[in-house]
Amino acid sequence: MSTQVEELPDNKVRLTVDVPKADVHHAVEHAASDLAESVKVPGFRQGKVPVPVLVSRIGKERLYTEAIESHIAGWYGNAVARTRIRPAEQPQLDYELPASDDQDWRFTATVSVLPKPAVSDWKQLQVPYAEPEVPEDYVEHELNVLRSTVADLSPVEDRPAQQGDTVVIDLVAGEGGGQRDYVVELGTGRLLPELEEQLVGMSAGETKQVALERAGEAESEPVEVTMKEIKEKVLPPLDDELARSASEFDTLDELRADVEQRLREQLELEADEAFRRATLDRLVEASNVQVSGPVVDARTRTLLRELDGVMRRSGGSLDAYLQLSGESAETLVARLREQAAASVAGEMLLEAAADQLGIAVTDEEVDDSFRERFEEGDKIIDQAREAGAYESEREAMRLARALDRIAAEVERVPPEQAAAREAIWTPDKEKPKTETKLWTPGSKERA
């Protein structure tokens, strides 16, 4: 599907969208299937009416009208995504019904778009940045994790089981079924929480009944648990011998330095990402961009779907989230809408900045991006071109480069200096602000 964009006065554009005949044919077939379910034709079962008979019954115009009206919103949406315009209202669609379903078809959409924003001079912006420091307890924690991987297990006889112990248990359920001599480390999350709670505090040789709840069943299933053995980890000393046995280094000092360097690199990545977010946040604030309309509505729905997906993957739901947070559905949607508006404003500013800076991304660079991230890079490239994701990747890379340039040219100031500046009263401080987390090109969300 190809689309041409014509800019009109008063922040309007006209999209001319060419729909391939294959898509038109699919739309007609889909409409015929839907209409066959509702149209009664003597001699045919409902839903089994042949297309020629259906057309003779309801007329070709009604069939094509149903086909176009049920699919044009999707075609328009794809055209908007491909051209990356930002509608401010619903479009005015103009078209004539296809003459047949075996030829290409065209429609136009005239729509008001959000005006291009004026980008504030980012070189005048002050953005807080703190040089990351590696806390000593972070290093000690990583070294202790390494010690744990080479620790010896020593039998415990003078105390009950506790978190961190490795235990050997028998689990017997029903008529002798279950698992015997099951080895597990307490605290690793491999057992059901209600089972692990009962194991902590049991002594070797002890047996008890544990009721385990099963999804969809009102009654709990009793399981007989026998604690057979308890073993504790005996950590080796932090010395050169540990470094040689658990790493490629010969001394503990070399190992410690390597751990500290890896932690520093991770903290620097996190600090740089936080700085990029803060930079875009300040740019949106300084440029005073106000956005609304269908593009913000669509982004709000996306954020809501993402939140629902996160809750479902963790075994929860949006209803449970609202109950736990004490937030009403209306407040949640309003908060997400504010985040969506800030996100769209940030993207628009970066687009304008990329234009201003003359940033371009070549096909070779887009191809390299796909090949770096996917094993079957060439196959993914072809799929991305067909699905329209290729140009989205190019634009995401362009915006990321724009943000890189802006972040490199703003003034970095210590957090305490930025906090002192924020404490100075100005009239705009009277406006309540809601914390938002803006998407930034190149951040983990894109990947």
C-alpha positions in Angstrom: 0.0 0.0 0.0 1.5 3.3 -1.1 0.6 6.7 0.2 1.3 10.3 -1.0 1.2 13.2 1.3 0.1 16.7 0.2 0.5 19.6 2.7 -2.4 22.0 2.7 -2.9 25.3 4.4 -4.0 25.6 8.1 -2.0 22.6 9.3 -3.9 20.1 7.1 -2.7 17.3 4.9 -4.3 15.2 2.2 -3.3 11.5 2.0 -3.8 9.7 -1.3 -3.8 6.0 -0.5 -3.5 3.3 -3.1 -4.9 0.0 -1.9 -3.6 -3.1 -3.8 -6.2 -5.2 -5.5 -5.3 -8.2 -3.3 -6.4 -6.2 -0.3 -9.6 -5.1 -2.0 -10.4 -8.7 -2.9 -9.8 -9.7 0.7 -12.1 -7.0 2.0 -14.9 -8.1 -0.4 -14.5 -11.7 0.6 -14.6 -10.7 4.3 -17.7 -8.6 3.8 -19.4 -11.4 1.8 -18.7 -13.8 4.7 -20.2 -11.4 7.2 -23.2 -10.6 5.1 -23.9 -14.3 4.4 -24.3 -14.8 8.1 -27.1 -12.3 8.3 -28.9 -12.6 4.9 -31.4 -15.4 4.5 -31.6 -16.9 1.1 -34.1 -19.7 0.4 -32.4 -23.0 -0.4 -29.1 -22.1 1.4 -28.0 -22.5 4.9 -27.2 -19.3 6.7 -23.5 -18.5 6.2 -23.2 -20.8 3.2 -24.6 -18.5 0.5 -22.3 -18.4 -2.6 -21.0 -14.9 -3.4 -22.8 -14.7 -6.8 -26.1 -15.6 -5.2 -25.5 -13.1 -2.4 -24.7 -10.3 -4.9 -27.9 -11.0 -6.8 -29.8 -10.9 -3.6 -28.4 -7.7 -1.9 -26.7 -6.0 -4.8 -23.1 -5.3 -5.6 -23.2 -1.8 -4.2 -24.2 -3.0 -0.7 -21.4 -5.6 -0.8 -18.7 -3.2 -1.8 -20.0 -0.6 0.6 -19.7 -3.1 3.5 -16.2 -4.1 2.3 -14.9 -0.6 2.1 -16.5 0.7 5.3 -15.3 -2.2 7.4 -11.7 -1.9 6.2 -11.0 1.7 5.3 -10.2 2.7 8.9 -7.5 0.1 9.0 -6.1 1.2 5.7 -6.1 4.8 6.9 -4.4 3.9 10.1 -1.6 2.1 8.2 -1.2 5.1 6.0 -0.9 7.4 9.1 1.7 5.0 10.6 3.7 4.8 7.4 3.8 8.6 6.8 4.1 9.4 10.5 1.7 12.3 10.4 0.0 13.2 13.7 -3.8 13.8 13.2 -5.4 16.3 15.4 -9.0 15.2 14.5 -10.9 12.5 12.6 -10.2 12.5 8.8 -12.5 13.5 6.0 -12.6 10.5 3.7 -13.3 10.8 0.0 -13.7 7.9 -2.4 -15.9 6.1 -4.9 -16.7 2.4 -4.5 -14.5 0.0 -6.5 -15.7 -1.1 -9.9 -14.5 -4.6 -9.2 -12.3 -6.4 -6.6 -9.6 -7.4 -9.2 -8.1 -4.0 -9.6 -6.3 -1.4 -7.4 -8.4 1.1 -5.5 -7.7 4.6 -4.2 -9.1 6.9 -1.6 -8.1 10.2 -0.1 -8.1 11.4 3.5 -8.0 15.1 4.5 -7.1 15.7 8.1 -5.8 18.4 10.4 -2.5 17.6 11.9 -0.6 18.8 15.0 1.5 21.8 14.0 5.3 21.3 13.9 6.7 22.6 17.2 9.3 25.2 17.7 12.3 23.6 19.4 13.7 25.5 22.3 17.5 26.2 22.2 18.7 23.1 24.0 22.2 24.6 24.5 20.6 26.8 27.1 19.1 23.9 29.1 20.6 22.7 32.4 20.1 19.0 33.1 21.1 17.3 36.3 23.7 14.5 36.0 25.6 12.6 38.8 28.7 10.7 38.0 27.9 7.1 39.0 29.9 5.7 42.0 30.1 2.0 42.7 29.0 1.3 46.3 31.4 -1.1 48.1 28.4 -3.3 49.2 27.6 -3.8 45.5 31.1 -5.2 44.9 30.9 -7.4 48.1 27.5 -8.7 47.0 28.8 -9.8 43.6 31.8 -11.4 45.2 29.6 -13.3 47.6 27.4 -14.5 44.7 30.6 -15.8 43.1 31.6 -17.5 46.4 28.2 -19.1 46.6 28.6 -20.8 43.2 31.7 -22.7 44.4 30.5 -23.2 48.0 30.6 -26.6 49.6 27.5 -28.1 51.2 27.8 -29.3 54.8 25.2 -31.4 56.6 23.2 -29.6 59.3 22.1 -31.5 62.4 21.7 -29.0 65.2 19.1 -26.6 63.8 16.0 -26.5 61.6 16.0 -25.5 57.9 16.3 -21.8 57.0 16.5 -19.7 53.9 19.6 -20.4 51.8 19.8 -24.1 52.9 19.7 -26.9 50.4 17.3 -29.5 51.5 16.3 -33.0 50.4 12.5 -33.7 50.8 9.8 -36.2 50.0 6.5 -34.9 48.7 3.7 -37.4 48.8 0.2 -36.6 47.6 -2.9 -38.6 47.0 -2.4 -42.3 46.9 1.4 -42.3 47.2 2.1 -40.1 44.2 4.5 -37.3 44.3 8.3 -36.9 44.3 10.9 -38.3 46.6 14.5 -37.2 47.3 13.7 -33.8 45.7 16.7 -31.4 46.1 16.0 -27.7 46.3 17.6 -24.5 47.7 15.2 -22.6 49.9 14.7 -19.0 48.8 15.3 -19.5 45.1 11.5 -19.4 44.2 11.4 -22.9 42.8 8.7 -24.0 45.3 5.2 -22.7 45.9 5.3 -19.9 48.6 2.9 -21.8 50.9 5.1 -24.9 50.7 8.4 -23.1 51.3 6.9 -21.3 54.3 6.3 -24.6 55.9 9.7 -26.1 55.1 11.5 -23.2 56.8 11.7 -24.3 60.5 11.4 -28.0 59.9 14.1 -30.3 61.3 15.7 -33.3 59.6 13.4 -36.4 60.0 10.3 -34.2 60.6 7.0 -34.9 58.6 4.0 -32.6 58.3 0.9 -32.1 56.2 0.8 -29.0 54.0 -2.4 -27.8 52.3 -1.7 -26.6 48.8 -4.3 -24.6 46.9 -5.0 -25.5 43.3 -6.3 -23.1 40.7 -10.1 -23.4 40.1 -10.6 -25.8 43.0 -12.4 -24.8 46.2 -10.7 -27.4 48.4 -7.0 -27.5 49.1 -4.9 -30.7 48.3 -3.0 -32.1 51.3 0.6 -33.0 50.7 2.8 -34.9 53.1 6.2 -33.4 53.4 9.2 -35.1 55.0 12.4 -33.2 55.6 15.1 -35.8 55.0 18.4 -33.8 54.9 19.4 -30.2 55.5 22.7 -28.8 54.1 24.2 -25.3 54.4 26.6 -23.6 52.2 30.1 -23.2 53.5 31.5 -20.2 51.6 35.2 -20.3 50.7 37.3 -17.4 52.0 37.8 -14.3 49.8 41.4 -14.9 48.7 43.5 -15.5 45.7 42.6 -19.1 45.6 38.9 -18.2 45.1 39.9 -15.9 42.2 41.8 -18.7 40.5 39.1 -21.3 41.0 36.1 -19.2 40.1 37.4 -16.8 37.5 40.2 -16.2 35.0 42.1 -14.0 37.4 45.1 -15.0 39.5 44.5 -12.6 42.4 41.6 -11.4 44.5 42.6 -7.8 43.7 42.3 -8.4 40.0 38.9 -10.1 40.5 37.6 -7.2 42.6 38.8 -4.7 40.1 37.0 -6.5 37.3 33.8 -6.8 39.3 34.0 -3.1 40.1 34.6 -2.1 36.5 31.6 -4.2 35.2 29.3 -2.6 37.9 30.6 0.8 36.9 29.8 0.2 33.3 26.3 -0.9 34.1 25.7 2.1 36.4 27.0 4.4 33.7 24.6 3.0 31.2 21.7 3.5 33.6 22.9 7.0 34.4 23.2 7.9 30.7 19.7 6.6 30.0 18.3 8.6 32.9 20.1 11.7 31.6 18.6 11.2 28.2 15.2 11.0 29.7 15.8 14.0 31.8 17.1 15.9 28.7 14.0 15.2 26.7 11.8 16.0 29.7 13.5 19.4 30.0 13.2 20.0 26.3 9.4 19.3 26.3 9.0 21.6 29.3 11.1 24.4 27.7 9.4 24.2 24.3 5.9 24.3 25.9 4.4 21.9 23.3 0.7 21.1 23.8 -0.7 18.1 22.0 -4.1 16.4 21.9 -6.4 14.6 19.5 -6.5 11.1 18.0 -2.7 10.6 18.2 -2.8 11.1 22.0 -5.9 8.9 22.3 -4.1 6.1 20.4 -1.0 6.4 22.5 -3.1 6.3 25.7 -4.7 3.1 24.6 -1.3 1.7 23.8 0.0 2.5 27.3 -3.2 1.0 28.8 -2.6 -2.2 26.8 1.0 -2.4 27.9 0.1 -2.0 31.6 -2.6 -4.7 31.2 0.0 -6.9 29.6 2.5 -6.4 32.4 -0.2 -7.2 35.0 -1.3 -10.3 33.2 2.2 -11.6 32.8 2.7 -11.3 36.6 -0.5 -13.1 37.2 -2.6 -10.0 38.0 -5.1 -7.8 36.3 -5.9 -4.1 35.9 -8.7 -4.5 38.4 -6.2 -5.8 41.0 -3.8 -3.0 40.1 -6.5 -0.4 40.8 -7.4 -2.1 44.1 -3.8 -2.2 45.3 -3.0 1.3 44.2 -6.2 2.9 45.4 -6.4 4.6 42.0 -9.7 5.0 40.2 -10.0 3.9 36.5 -10.7 7.5 35.5 -7.5 8.8 37.4 -5.5 6.0 35.8 -6.6 6.9 32.3 -6.0 10.6 32.9 -2.5 9.9 34.2 -1.7 7.7 31.1 -3.2 10.4 28.8 -0.8 12.9 30.4 2.1 10.5 29.8 0.9 9.9 26.3 0.8 13.6 25.5 4.3 14.1 26.9 5.6 11.2 24.9 4.1 12.5 21.6 5.4 16.0 22.3 8.8 14.6 22.8 8.8 12.7 19.6 7.5 15.7 17.7 10.3 17.9 19.1 12.9 15.3 18.2 11.5 15.1 14.7 11.8 18.9 14.4 15.3 18.8 15.8 16.4 16.0 13.4 15.1 18.1 10.5 16.9 21.2 11.9 20.1 19.3 12.3 19.8 17.5 8.9 20.0 14.1 10.4 19.5 11.2 7.9 19.7 7.4 8.2 20.7 5.4 5.2 19.3 2.0 4.1 22.7 0.4 4.9 22.5 1.7 8.5 19.0 0.4 8.9 20.0 -3.0 7.5 23.0 -3.1 9.9 20.7 -2.3 12.8 18.5 -5.3 12.0 21.5 -7.6 11.4 23.0 -6.6 14.8 19.8 -7.5 16.7 18.6 -10.6 14.8 20.3 -13.8 13.7 18.4 -14.0 10.5 18.9 -10.3 9.7 18.2 -10.4 6.0 15.0 -12.3 6.5 13.8 -9.8 9.2 14.7 -6.9 6.8 12.4 -8.3 4.1 9.6 -8.9 6.6 10.1 -5.4 8.0 9.8 -3.8 4.5 6.6 -5.7 3.9 5.0 -4.8 7.2 6.1 -1.1 7.1 8.4 -1.5 10.1 11.5 -0.7 8.1 10.7 3.0 7.9 9.7 3.0 11.5 13.1 1.6 12.4 14.8 4.3 10.3 12.8 7.0 12.0 13.5 5.6 15.5 17.2 5.7 14.7 17.0 9.2 13.4 15.2 10.4 16.6 17.8 8.6 18.7 20.6 10.4 16.9 18.8 13.7 17.4 18.5 13.0 21.2 22.2 12.0 21.3 23.1 15.3 19.8 20.9 17.3 22.1 22.1 15.4 25.2 25.7 16.1 24.2 25.0 19.9 23.9 22.9 20.6 27.0 24.7 21.8 30.1 25.2 19.1 32.7 24.9 20.3 36.2 25.2 18.6 39.6 21.9 17.4 41.0 22.1 19.6 44.0 22.5 22.7 41.7 19.5 21.6 39.7 17.5 21.1 42.9 18.4 24.5 44.1 17.3 26.1 40.8 14.0 24.2 41.0 13.4 25.5 44.5 13.4 29.1 43.3 9.7 30.2 42.9 8.5 31.3 39.5 4.8 31.8 38.5 4.8 28.6 36.5 5.6 26.6 39.6 2.0 27.1 40.7 0.9 24.6 38.2 0.8 21.1 39.7 3.0 18.6 37.9 2.6 14.8 37.5 5.7 12.7 37.2 5.9 11.0 33.8 8.4 8.7 32.3 9.0 9.6 28.7 9.9 7.1 26.0 13.3 8.0 24.5 14.6 6.8 21.2 17.3 4.2 21.7 16.0 3.2 25.2 15.2 -0.4 26.1 11.5 0.1 25.3 12.3 0.2 21.6 14.2 -3.0 21.6 
